[in-house]
């Protein structure tokens, strides 16, 4: 099985797999309480805000 994460917030619980992104938009429900739990071994890549915005701008 490839890496699986569970993202928990006041809006509910969502499972994420390979290629999915987790970031600030997880808090759109207004909650500061977001919990990410690795269900399996995962490999994460951290991208700072400036690099993310540059990549999104194309």
N, C-alpha and C positions, 0 to 999 in steps of 0.2 A: 504494500500500500504506500502511495506517495504521501507527502506531508499533509496533514489536516489540522486546521485551527478552528476553534470555536470562538466567535466574537459575541460577547454577552453585553447587553445594555438594557436600559429601561424599555426600549422598543422591542426587545425580544432577543432571541438567540439565532445566530446565523453561522453555518459551517462554510469554511473557505478551504479551497484546495490549491494545487499548484497554479501559479500565474495570477492569483488574486492579489489585490492590494488592500492594505489596511492603513487608514490614515485619519486625518482630522475630520473628514466627513462622517466618521462613525458617530460623532457627537451631534449630529443634526437634530436629534430629538431634544436637545437642550441639556442633556445630562453630562456631567463630568465623570460619571462612573461607567467606564468602558473596561471590560476585562477580556483579555485574549488568552486562551488556554490552548497549548499544543496537545493534540490528541495522539499524535505520533511524532517521531523524530522529524524535525523540519530544518530547512536551511532558509534563513532570513537575510534579506539585503536591506540595509538602512540607506535611505537616500535623503539628503538634506533638502530643505524647502527650495533653495535657489536652483539646485540641480533638477528637482521635480518640475518647477515652473518653467525652466528652460526646455525640458523635454516635452512638456505639454504644449508649449508655444510652437514647437516644430522647428 
